[in-house]
Amino acid sequence: MISPGYVISRVLKKARGSAIADSVIHPTSKVESGSTVVRTRFDKHSFCGYDCTFIDCDVGAFCSIAGRVIVGGARHPMEYASTSPVFLDHRDSVKAKFSRHHYVWRAKTSIGHDVWIGEAALIKGGLNIGHGAVIGMGSVVTKDVPPYAIVAGNPARLIRMRFAPEIVGALLKMQWWNMTDKELRRLGPLFQDPERMLRHEGWL
């Protein structure tokens, strides 16, 4: 039996809302409460969990993103004499200003279609996460991730590929994520067996 305390906790968690600015979220996609999404696009049928941060990202279709995932973000100028924002012209947490050098770093992060990102993963801004990739929980991703690769760790390293090379190649050619909902309903029963699906549709 579900306790009243659990129900109240869930309601309060949902009630926080999400902070979305200069972004496009497809009507079939979902950004859970507590998340911050800035200059980011979510394609169809994707979701991110609670307390995520997405800054300057393109998120593909059919992506499954757990809670507390952080993608992109600011960079401090390591090539300057100091990395402190007190020497930069933008507003920041500290009030003092000793100079106002103009510094803007907005690297676009690309997350492909059908990507699964585990709880509390951190992804450096400007990377490319390939279609079908899986990023393990708590991973720190500092390099591009190939399509259908499974990576995990700090820093994230390749664990294995999801499928054999010929299956990966056929899936990338098929691009099922671009199909209509009607086509996917027809094909959906075959998704548990990728090789059978690909042969059935003539991609292998």
C-alpha positions as CSV (number, residue, x, y, z in Angstrom):
1,M,0.0,0.0,0.0
2,I,1.3,3.4,-0.9
3,S,1.6,5.8,2.0
4,P,0.3,9.4,2.0
5,G,3.8,10.6,2.6
6,Y,5.0,9.0,-0.6
7,V,2.2,10.6,-2.6
8,I,2.8,14.0,-1.1
9,S,6.5,13.7,-1.8
10,R,5.8,12.8,-5.4
11,V,3.4,15.7,-5.9
12,L,5.9,18.2,-4.4
13,K,8.6,16.8,-6.6
14,K,6.5,17.3,-9.7
15,A,5.3,20.7,-8.6
16,R,8.7,22.3,-8.8
17,G,8.4,22.7,-12.6
18,S,11.3,23.0,-15.1
19,A,13.3,26.0,-16.3
20,I,13.2,26.0,-20.1
21,A,14.6,29.0,-22.1
22,D,15.3,29.5,-25.8
23,S,14.6,25.8,-26.4
24,V,12.2,23.6,-28.5
25,I,10.7,20.5,-26.9
26,H,8.8,18.3,-29.2
27,P,5.2,17.8,-28.1
28,T,5.8,14.0,-27.6
29,S,8.8,14.6,-25.5
30,K,9.0,15.3,-21.7
31,V,11.3,17.3,-19.5
32,E,10.8,16.4,-15.8
33,S,10.6,18.9,-13.0
34,G,13.8,20.4,-11.5
35,S,15.5,20.3,-14.9
36,T,17.1,23.3,-16.6
37,V,17.1,23.4,-20.4
38,V,18.7,26.3,-22.2
39,R,19.2,26.8,-26.0
40,T,18.4,23.1,-26.5
41,R,16.2,21.1,-28.8
42,F,14.5,17.7,-28.0
43,D,13.3,15.7,-30.9
44,K,10.2,13.4,-30.7
45,H,9.5,10.7,-28.1
46,S,12.5,11.6,-25.9
47,F,12.6,12.4,-22.2
48,C,14.9,13.5,-19.5
49,G,14.4,12.7,-15.8
50,Y,14.4,15.0,-12.7
51,D,17.1,17.6,-12.0
52,C,18.9,17.5,-15.3
53,T,20.8,20.3,-17.0
54,F,21.0,20.7,-20.8
55,I,22.8,23.7,-22.2
56,D,23.4,24.2,-26.0
57,C,22.3,20.7,-27.0
58,D,20.6,18.9,-29.8
59,V,18.9,15.8,-28.4
60,G,17.6,13.3,-30.9
61,A,14.4,11.2,-31.1
62,F,13.6,8.3,-28.8
63,C,16.3,9.2,-26.2
64,S,16.0,7.9,-22.7
65,I,17.8,10.2,-20.2
66,A,17.8,9.5,-16.5
67,G,17.8,12.0,-13.6
68,R,20.6,14.3,-12.6
69,V,22.3,14.2,-16.0
70,I,24.3,17.3,-16.9
71,V,25.2,18.0,-20.6
72,G,27.2,21.1,-21.7
73,G,27.7,24.2,-19.6
74,A,30.1,27.0,-19.2
75,R,33.9,27.1,-19.7
76,H,36.4,29.2,-17.9
77,P,39.3,30.8,-19.9
78,M,42.2,28.6,-19.0
79,E,44.4,30.5,-21.5
80,Y,43.9,33.8,-19.6
81,A,46.1,34.7,-16.6
82,S,43.2,33.8,-14.4
83,T,40.1,31.7,-14.8
84,S,38.1,33.9,-12.4
85,P,35.0,35.7,-13.7
86,V,36.0,38.8,-12.0
87,F,38.0,39.6,-15.1
88,L,35.1,38.9,-17.5
89,D,32.3,41.2,-18.6
90,H,29.4,38.8,-17.9
91,R,27.3,38.6,-14.8
92,D,28.3,35.9,-12.3
93,S,27.9,34.8,-8.7
94,V,30.7,37.2,-7.5
95,K,30.2,40.9,-7.8
96,A,33.7,42.3,-8.0
97,K,35.1,43.3,-11.5
98,F,38.8,44.1,-12.1
99,S,38.3,44.1,-15.9
100,R,35.6,43.2,-18.4
101,H,37.1,41.0,-21.0
102,H,34.4,39.6,-23.4
103,Y,34.4,35.8,-23.2
104,V,31.7,33.6,-24.6
105,W,32.0,29.8,-25.0
106,R,29.0,28.0,-26.5
107,A,30.0,24.6,-27.8
108,K,27.1,22.7,-29.2
109,T,26.6,19.1,-27.9
110,S,24.9,16.6,-30.3
111,I,23.1,13.6,-28.8
112,G,22.0,11.2,-31.5
113,H,18.7,9.3,-31.8
114,D,17.9,6.4,-29.5
115,V,20.6,7.3,-26.9
116,W,20.3,6.0,-23.4
117,I,22.0,8.1,-20.7
118,G,22.2,6.7,-17.1
119,E,21.6,8.4,-13.8
120,A,24.0,11.3,-12.9
121,A,26.1,11.1,-16.1
122,L,28.2,14.2,-16.9
123,I,28.8,15.0,-20.6
124,K,31.3,17.7,-21.6
125,G,30.0,20.4,-23.9
126,G,30.8,20.2,-27.6
127,L,30.8,16.4,-27.9
128,N,29.0,14.1,-30.3
129,I,27.1,11.1,-28.9
130,G,26.3,8.7,-31.7
131,H,23.0,7.1,-32.5
132,G,22.1,4.2,-30.3
133,A,24.8,4.8,-27.8
134,V,24.5,3.9,-24.1
135,I,26.2,5.9,-21.3
136,G,26.5,4.2,-18.0
137,M,25.3,5.8,-14.7
138,G,27.8,8.2,-13.1
139,S,30.0,8.3,-16.2
140,V,32.1,11.4,-17.0
141,V,32.2,11.7,-20.8
142,T,35.0,13.8,-22.2
143,K,35.3,12.4,-25.7
144,D,32.9,11.6,-28.6
145,V,31.0,8.4,-28.3
146,P,30.6,6.2,-31.5
147,P,27.1,5.0,-32.6
148,Y,25.9,2.0,-30.7
149,A,28.8,2.0,-28.2
150,I,28.3,1.3,-24.5
151,V,30.6,3.5,-22.4
152,A,31.0,3.9,-18.7
153,G,33.4,5.1,-16.0
154,N,35.4,8.2,-15.1
155,P,36.6,9.1,-17.7
156,A,34.1,7.1,-19.8
157,R,35.6,4.2,-21.8
158,L,34.3,1.8,-24.3
159,I,32.8,-1.3,-22.6
160,R,31.6,-3.0,-25.7
161,M,29.4,-2.4,-28.8
162,R,25.7,-3.1,-28.6
163,F,25.7,-5.2,-31.8
164,A,28.0,-6.7,-34.4
165,P,29.4,-4.3,-37.0
166,E,27.0,-5.5,-39.8
167,I,24.0,-4.9,-37.5
168,V,25.2,-1.4,-36.5
169,G,25.8,-0.5,-40.1
170,A,22.3,-1.7,-41.2
171,L,20.6,0.1,-38.3
172,L,22.4,3.3,-39.3
173,K,21.3,2.9,-42.9
174,M,17.7,2.0,-41.9
175,Q,17.3,5.1,-39.7
176,W,14.1,3.7,-38.1
177,W,13.8,6.8,-35.9
178,N,12.8,8.7,-39.0
179,M,9.8,6.4,-39.7
180,T,6.2,7.6,-39.0
181,D,4.4,6.4,-36.0
182,K,2.2,4.2,-38.2
183,E,5.3,2.5,-39.6
184,L,6.7,2.0,-36.2
185,R,3.5,0.3,-34.9
186,R,3.8,-2.1,-37.8
187,L,7.5,-2.8,-37.2
188,G,7.4,-2.6,-33.4
189,P,6.8,-6.3,-32.8
190,L,10.1,-7.1,-34.4
191,F,12.2,-4.7,-32.3
192,Q,13.2,-7.4,-29.8
193,D,15.2,-9.2,-32.6
194,P,17.2,-6.5,-34.5
195,E,18.7,-9.0,-37.0
196,R,15.3,-10.5,-37.8
197,M,13.8,-7.0,-38.2
198,L,16.6,-5.9,-40.5
199,R,16.4,-9.0,-42.7
200,H,12.6,-8.7,-42.8
201,E,12.9,-5.2,-44.1
202,G,15.7,-6.0,-46.5
203,W,18.5,-4.1,-44.8
204,L,20.6,-7.3,-44.3
